Amino acid sequence: MESVGSTSIAHKGNGWCTLIEASEIGDSKPPFWIQLHAGMFNFQYLDEKEPLTVLPDDGVRLPDGCKLTAWEPKVYCTFDVESVNEDDIEQMVRAALESYYGLAPNCKIKVTTEKLA
């Protein structure tokens, strides 16, 4: 997977939100969403168990400064990433797509960026 651009949109104060979605990723995998906004990394959480143990086991490295702020089993998970550098945020997003969701390299995703009030 190739990425182009910056993940600085995840930092507080810029007022922008990026939403990444995929709905057609294969019969055995559910659709998902990932959101980067105002210092947070928020995404659809597929598991029952606590994210701090599940995500590293699934190949998602949680960098220094990344703090779990909220989660609900099989619904969502939110991390504060305000103090995480851009490269580490990009690696978290990439690992979530490739390792946690099992996204194939040729899968189509929809990326929407919007300015929030």
N, C-alpha and C positions, 0 to 999 in steps of 0.2 A: 504494500500500500504506500502510495506516495502522498505526502502532504505538502501543501504550499501555503504560505502565509504565516500569520502569527496567532498565538493563543492569548495575547495580551488582553483580549476581549474578556477574559475571565477575571480581570482585576477590577476591584471596586472603583466606583466613581466614573466609569466611562459611559454608563447608561445603555450599553448594547447587550443583546442576548443572542447567542447562537444555539440553534436547535438542530440536532442530527437525528434523523429517523430512517428506519428501514422497515418496510412492511412485507417485502417478498424475499426472504432469505432462506427459503427451503421449507419443506413440509414438517421437518422435525424441530425446527427452531421458531420460537415466537418472535413477533415483531418487537422492536425496542425503540427507545428514545434516550438521547443524552442532551443535557443542557449545560452550557457554560454561561454564567452571568454573575456579575457583581461579587467576585471573589469566591464563587462556589462552583462545584462540579456536582451536578445533580443528574441521576439517571435511573432508568427502570431497573429495579432489583428483582432478580428471578428466584432468589433462594429464601429458605426459612431461617437459616442460621445467621449469626451475627457477621456483618460484612468484614470486620477486621481480621477474621480468620478465613472466611471463604475466598475473598478476593486475592490475597497472596497465593493461596493454594491453586487458584485458577490462572495464575500468571500475571496478575495486576499488582505491580510494585507500588506501594504507597510511600511516596517520598517524604523526607523530613519536612515538617511544617504542615502536612496534610492532616486535618482533624475531622473525624466523623462527627457531624452535628445532629443528624436525624436519620432515621430509617424506619421502614415498616416492611415486615416480611412479605415477599412476593409483590411489592408495590413500588417502592422507591428507596433511594439511598442518597444522602447529601453530605459532601465533604467541603469544609472550608479550605480553599487553596490560595488565599490571599498572599501568604508568605512563601508560596512555592514558585520556583522559577519557571519560565515559559517552556523550556525544554522538558522539564519533568511533567508539566501539565500535558504537553503533547504526548509524551510517552504513556501517561495514564489513559488518555483518550484512545490512543492506538492499541494499548493492551486490552482495554475494555472491548473495543471492536473486534480484535483478532482472537484474543484468548477467552474472554468472558462470554461474549456473544457468539464466538466461532464464525465470524463473518468471513466469507470466502473473498479472495482478492478481486474477483469479477462482480461482486454483489453491487447492486445499485443502492446508493443512499441519497437521501434528500437533506441538504443543508440550507437552513434558513437563518438569516441574520436580520435582526430588527432593532431599531432604536426604541427603548421603552421610556415612557413618560416619567 
